[in-house]
Amino acid sequence: MWRWVTRGLVLTFVAALSAPALFAQTFTFTGDVDRPDPAKTQSGIIEVRGWALDPGQISRIELWVDDQFKQNAVMFLPRIDVEQAFPDWPGIHTARPGFITGFHTTDGPHTIEMRIYTQDGQVHFLGRRVINVNNSINQPPFGFVDIPDGNGVYNVSGAFPVNGWAADLDGVQKVEVLMDDGVLQGAVYGDARPDVAATYPDFPAAAFSGWVANVDTTRIENGPHTLTVRVTDRNGVPALIGRRTVQVINNDNFLKPFGFIDEPQRDAVLYGTLCGEGDQGGPIVSPPIRPTAHITPVRGWALDLGTRENTGRVAYAELLVDGVRWLSTNNCGVVEGEFANCYGLPRFDVAKYYPSFPDAPRSGYLFTLDVGALLNLGVRPGNHTLSVRVGDREGTFSEIPNADGIPVFFQCAESTLHFPAQGFIEFPANFDYVGGTVVFRGWALTEGPADVVIGVELFVDGTFVGTAQYGFPRTDVEDQFPFITGSLNSGWMFQMDTRILPNSRHQLTAVAVDNRGTRTIIGSSYFYTENNN
């Protein structure tokens, strides 16, 4: 009995030792280059994409063209197909083995190859192939739909964003969102996409290739629908860049107000002045702002959309400090000739992004926050949160940007505090095509009562080209900054003959100069010149 038990124990022990050796897997480097296809003639921006897995850590992936280093690829992209093909690879669900890059080259045959470097010093050569390039072939637009993603059915309600990027060597004319093959609405094109610029370094316009459309799903029947995005280039050549399945679910419970806080931004320091006036804990008497105190504008926009006509519109907005209501648009009034603590202010930029929302052109709100008055009431200096609670006519409400609000910092300061200028370049917009004599324009202002903009200097490609005329009326800027002195006459213009510039891409930079001599960059914009010199 003893020998049988011992032998059984020994056999069991040996089997336990032998099983891992019999079934152990050895993982070595593997990968593939999916594109470009060497059997197809390439043109325009040539996309190179693939994947790579290594038991160690991959440190970088390089693209080599004709045995010369070209550029680094963007790494760590998801590849669900690779995860499914290698389910037993250690850490496959977090590996993100995909890579992508793109380049432009001359006509004729070219050899491409990817070189994968690991942290242990090894170099793996992947996907070497010869491709033929013919740039006389018009490349159709290309791009991607980021939201909704392609993982299954995407549930939507109310207003939901559809966004991504699109590019074309000849320029993008328009981006359209289609639902069930019918055009639903156009997208706004030209948003910054530094990630796309990193992927296609040979293509400068990729830096501002983003697009977004905010779709009003109440115009669509509840149920499943097919969403596609179509891009058309300046030659009229269209291309579909994405197809998604969405499930529309609309009822009153889903249709809460939504919006954004434009300023202040997260982690901003909000200064208060006249912090020692009044009794600590005593009420601040009307009017709601003190004319000589520093005022922090809290502004943004809010929209609401019900499922029935004439319902669901915004009824009120409230400014919350640490979750406590401080100001409300129910007390909207005029202070020093300007609206204060009101909803319904002009926001034509919001109307551009939400063209199907009837209230979008006047969806702005503005609160006048006197931080010094808050400190007088006993609110401590330091860290606080701001949020805006928006309610609709049906009794539903939500907090913008979310229930956590945005973090800010309250601080008392002297009334002589100096603020840098702020402003914007309106024309040219990023990657506009211009020719002949054009008028660059924008606006600039300073926040401090003792500060005044005295000029706006313009630079093209880093070279000073002149000082703009300043002081043109801008009622739209005054609507956005009603309590900033000089906001009404903050416009600037500069006339320039672009024929002195070569036909290529250029960068315009605007610098505001104030009466203290402080110079502040208020904007930078890329544009292309098209002249028959």
Residue pairs with C-beta under 8 A, 6 or more apart in sequence:
25 88
27 53
27 55
27 89
27 90
28 55
29 52
29 53
29 54
29 55
29 116
29 118
29 122
29 124
30 52
30 53
30 86
31 50
31 51
31 52
31 53
31 97
31 116
31 124
31 126
31 127
32 50
32 51
32 126
32 127
33 48
33 49
33 50
33 114
33 126
33 127
33 129
34 49
34 50
34 51
35 47
35 48
35 49
35 50
36 42
36 46
36 47
36 48
36 112
36 129
36 131
38 129
38 130
38 131
41 132
41 133
41 134
41 137
42 131
42 132
42 133
42 134
43 133
43 134
43 135
43 136
43 137
43 138
43 139
44 104
44 135
44 137
44 138
44 139
44 169
45 102
45 103
45 104
45 139
45 142
45 167
45 169
45 200
45 202
45 203
46 102
46 103
46 104
46 105
46 131
46 133
47 100
47 101
47 102
47 142
48 63
48 73
48 100
48 101
48 102
48 103
48 112
48 114
49 98
49 99
49 100
49 101
50 98
50 99
50 114
50 126
50 127
51 79
51 82
51 97
51 98
51 99
52 58
52 61
52 97
52 99
52 114
52 116
52 124
52 126
53 82
53 86
53 89
53 92
53 95
53 97
54 116
54 118
54 124
55 90
56 118
56 119
56 120
56 122
57 118
57 119
58 75
58 116
58 117
58 118
58 119
59 117
59 118
59 119
60 72
60 75
60 117
61 72
61 73
61 75
61 99
61 114
61 115
61 116
61 117
62 69
62 70
62 71
62 72
62 73
62 114
62 115
62 117
63 69
63 70
63 71
63 72
63 73
63 101
63 103
63 112
63 113
63 114
64 70
64 112
64 113
64 114
64 115
65 103
65 105
65 110
65 111
65 112
66 110
66 111
67 111
67 113
70 103
71 101
71 103
71 201
71 202
72 101
73 99
73 100
73 101
73 114
74 99
74 100
74 101
74 195
74 198
74 199
75 96
75 98
75 99
76 96
76 98
76 99
77 96
77 97
77 98
77 99
77 100
78 96
78 98
79 96
79 97
79 98
80 151
82 92
82 97
82 98
83 92
83 93
83 95
86 92
89 95
99 114
100 199
101 199
101 200
101 201
102 199
102 200
102 202
102 203
103 200
103 201
103 202
104 169
104 202
104 203
105 133
106 133
106 135
107 133
107 134
107 135
107 136
108 132
108 133
109 130
109 131
109 132
109 133
110 130
110 131
110 132
110 133
111 128
111 129
111 130
112 127
112 128
112 129
112 131
113 125
113 126
113 127
113 128
113 129
114 125
114 126
114 127
115 123
115 124
115 125
115 126
116 123
116 124
116 126
117 123
118 124
138 170
138 235
138 237
139 168
139 169
140 168
140 233
140 237
140 238
140 239
141 166
141 167
141 168
141 172
141 231
141 232
141 233
141 237
141 238
141 239
141 241
142 166
142 167
142 168
142 231
142 239
142 241
143 164
143 165
143 166
143 167
143 209
143 211
143 229
143 231
143 241
143 242
144 164
144 165
144 241
144 242
145 162
145 163
145 164
145 229
145 241
145 242
145 244
146 163
146 164
146 165
147 161
147 162
147 163
147 164
148 154
148 156
148 160
148 162
148 227
148 244
148 246
149 244
150 242
150 244
152 245
153 224
153 245
153 246
153 247
154 244
154 245
154 246
154 247
155 246
155 247
155 249
156 215
156 217
156 246
156 247
156 248
156 249
157 217
157 248
157 249
157 250
157 251
157 254
157 255
158 217
158 218
158 250
158 254
158 255
158 256
158 258
158 305
159 214
159 215
159 216
159 217
159 258
159 303
159 305
159 354
159 357
160 214
160 215
160 217
161 212
161 213
161 214
161 215
162 177
162 187
162 212
162 213
162 214
162 215
162 227
162 229
163 187
163 191
163 210
163 211
163 212
163 213
164 210
164 211
164 229
164 241
164 242
165 193
165 196
165 206
165 209
165 210
165 211
166 172
166 175
166 189
166 209
166 211
166 229
166 231
166 241
167 196
167 200
167 203
167 205
167 206
167 209
168 231
168 233
168 234
168 237
169 203
170 233
170 234
170 235
171 205
171 233
171 234
171 431
171 433
172 189
172 209
172 231
172 232
172 233
172 234
173 232
173 233
173 234
173 236
174 186
174 187
174 189
174 231
174 232
175 186
175 187
175 189
175 211
175 213
175 229
175 230
175 231
175 232
176 183
176 184
176 185
176 186
176 187
176 229
176 230
176 231
176 232
177 183
177 184
177 185
177 186
177 187
177 213
177 215
177 227
177 228
177 229
178 184
178 227
178 228
178 229
178 230
179 215
179 220
179 225
179 226
179 227
180 225
180 226
181 226
181 228
184 215
184 219
184 220
185 213
185 215
185 355
185 356
186 213
186 355
187 211
187 212
187 213
187 229
188 211
188 212
188 213
188 352
188 353
189 209
189 210
189 211
190 208
190 210
190 211
190 429
190 430
190 431
191 208
191 210
191 211
191 212
192 207
192 208
192 210
192 430
193 206
193 207
193 208
193 209
193 210
194 207
196 206
196 207
196 209
196 210
197 203
197 204
197 206
197 207
197 209
199 206
200 206
204 505
204 526
205 431
205 505
207 526
208 430
208 431
208 526
212 353
214 353
214 354
216 305
216 354
216 356
216 357
217 248
217 250
218 250
218 255
218 305
218 306
218 307
219 356
220 248
221 248
222 248
222 249
222 250
223 247
223 248
224 245
224 246
224 247
224 248
225 245
225 246
225 247
225 248
226 243
226 244
226 245
226 246
227 243
227 244
227 245
227 246
228 240
228 242
228 243
228 244
229 240
229 241
229 242
230 238
230 239
230 240
230 241
231 238
231 239
231 240
231 241
232 238
232 239
250 307
251 307
252 306
252 307
252 312
252 394
252 396
255 304
255 305
255 306
255 307
255 312
255 396
256 304
256 392
256 396
256 397
256 398
257 302
257 303
257 304
257 314
257 390
257 391
257 392
257 396
257 397
257 398
257 400
258 302
258 303
258 304
258 390
258 398
258 400
259 300
259 301
259 302
259 303
259 363
259 388
259 390
259 400
260 300
260 301
260 400
260 401
261 298
261 299
261 300
261 386
261 387
261 388
261 400
261 401
261 406
262 299
262 300
262 301
263 297
263 298
263 299
263 300
264 270
264 296
264 298
264 386
264 406
264 408
265 406
266 406
266 407
266 408
267 407
267 408
267 409
268 408
268 409
269 408
269 409
269 411
270 296
270 369
270 371
270 408
270 409
270 410
270 411
271 294
271 296
271 371
271 411
271 412
271 413
271 417
272 293
272 294
272 370
272 371
272 372
272 373
272 374
272 375
272 410
272 411
272 412
272 413
273 292
273 293
273 294
273 372
273 412
273 413
273 414
273 415
273 417
274 290
274 292
274 293
274 372
274 415
275 372
275 375
275 376
275 412
276 376
277 290
277 372
277 376
278 284
278 373
278 376
279 376
280 376
280 377
280 378
281 377
281 378
282 376
282 377
283 377
284 290
284 370
284 373
284 376
284 377
287 333
287 335
288 327
288 331
288 333
288 335
288 340
288 341
288 368
288 370
289 295
289 335
289 340
289 368
289 370
289 373
289 483
290 370
290 372
290 373
291 336
292 415
293 370
293 372
293 373
293 415
294 370
294 371
294 372
294 413
294 415
294 417
295 368
295 369
295 370
295 483
296 368
296 369
296 370
296 371
297 366
297 367
297 368
297 369
297 481
297 482
297 483
297 484
298 319
298 366
298 367
298 368
298 369
298 386
298 388
299 345
299 364
299 365
299 366
299 367
299 480
300 364
300 365
300 388
300 400
301 347
301 350
301 363
301 364
301 365
302 314
302 317
302 343
302 363
302 365
302 388
302 390
302 400
303 314
303 350
303 354
303 357
303 359
303 360
303 363
304 312
304 313
304 314
304 359
304 390
304 392
305 312
305 357
306 312
306 313
306 392
306 393
306 394
311 393
311 394
312 392
312 393
312 394
313 359
313 392
313 393
314 343
314 359
314 363
314 390
314 391
314 392
315 391
315 392
315 393
316 328
316 329
316 330
316 343
316 390
316 391
317 328
317 329
317 343
317 365
317 388
317 389
317 390
317 391
318 325
318 327
318 328
318 329
318 388
318 389
318 390
318 391
319 325
319 326
319 327
319 328
319 341
319 367
319 369
319 386
319 388
320 326
320 386
320 387
320 388
320 389
320 399
320 405
321 374
321 379
321 384
321 385
321 386
322 384
322 385
323 385
323 387
323 405
325 389
326 369
326 374
327 341
327 367
327 368
327 369
328 341
329 341
329 342
329 343
329 365
331 341
332 339
332 340
332 341
332 342
332 343
333 339
333 340
333 341
333 342
334 340
335 368
336 483
338 478
338 482
338 483
339 345
339 366
339 482
340 366
340 367
340 368
340 482
340 483
341 366
341 367
341 368
342 365
342 366
343 364
343 365
344 362
344 363
344 364
344 365
345 362
345 364
345 365
345 366
345 479
345 480
346 361
346 362
346 364
346 476
346 479
347 360
347 361
347 362
347 363
347 364
348 361
348 476
350 360
350 361
350 363
350 364
351 357
351 360
351 361
351 363
353 360
354 360
354 363
357 363
364 479
364 480
365 388
366 482
367 388
368 483
371 410
371 411
371 412
372 412
374 410
375 381
375 410
375 412
379 410
380 410
381 410
381 411
381 412
382 409
382 410
383 407
383 408
383 409
384 407
384 408
384 409
384 410
385 404
385 405
385 406
385 407
385 408
386 405
386 406
386 408
387 399
387 400
387 401
387 402
387 403
387 404
387 405
387 406
388 399
388 400
389 397
389 398
389 399
389 400
390 397
390 398
390 399
390 400
391 397
399 405
415 449
416 450
417 448
418 448
418 450
418 451
418 516
418 518
419 446
419 447
419 448
419 451
420 446
420 514
420 518
420 520
421 444
421 445
421 446
421 451
421 453
421 512
421 513
421 514
421 518
421 520
421 522
422 444
422 445
422 446
422 447
422 512
422 520
422 522
423 442
423 443
423 444
423 445
423 456
423 490
423 492
423 510
423 512
423 522
423 523
424 442
424 443
424 444
424 522
424 523
425 440
425 441
425 442
425 508
425 510
425 522
425 523
425 524
425 525
426 441
426 442
426 443
427 438
427 439
427 440
427 441
427 442
428 434
428 438
428 440
428 508
428 525
428 527
429 525
430 525
430 526
430 527
431 526
431 527
431 528
432 525
432 527
432 528
433 527
433 528
433 529
433 530
434 498
434 527
434 528
434 529
434 530
435 498
435 499
435 529
435 530
435 531
436 497
436 498
436 499
436 531
437 495
437 496
437 497
437 498
438 495
438 496
438 498
439 493
439 494
439 495
439 496
440 458
440 468
440 493
440 494
440 495
440 496
440 508
441 491
441 492
441 493
441 494
442 456
442 491
442 492
442 510
442 522
442 523
443 474
443 477
443 490
443 491
443 492
444 453
444 456
444 470
444 490
444 492
444 510
444 512
444 522
445 453
445 477
445 481
445 484
445 486
445 487
445 490
446 452
446 453
446 484
446 486
446 512
446 514
447 484
449 485
451 514
451 515
451 516
452 486
452 514
452 515
453 470
453 486
453 490
453 512
453 513
453 514
454 470
454 513
454 514
454 515
455 467
455 468
455 470
455 512
455 513
456 467
456 468
456 470
456 492
456 494
456 510
456 511
456 512
456 513
456 522
457 464
457 466
457 467
457 468
457 510
457 511
457 513
457 519
458 464
458 465
458 466
458 467
458 468
458 494
458 496
458 508
458 509
458 510
458 511
459 465
459 508
459 509
459 510
459 511
460 496
460 501
460 506
460 507
460 508
460 509
461 506
461 507
462 507
462 509
465 494
465 496
466 494
466 496
467 494
468 492
468 493
468 494
468 510
469 492
469 493
469 494
470 491
470 492
471 489
471 490
471 491
471 492
472 489
472 491
472 492
472 493
473 488
473 489
473 491
474 487
474 488
474 489
474 490
474 491
475 488
477 487
477 488
477 490
477 491
478 487
478 488
478 490
480 487
481 487
492 510
498 529
498 531
499 531
499 533
501 529
501 531
502 529
503 528
503 529
503 530
503 531
503 533
504 528
504 529
505 526
505 527
505 528
506 526
506 527
506 528
506 529
507 524
507 525
507 526
508 524
508 525
508 526
508 527
509 521
509 523
509 524
510 521
510 522
510 523
510 524
511 519
511 520
511 521
511 522
512 519
512 520
512 522
513 519
514 520
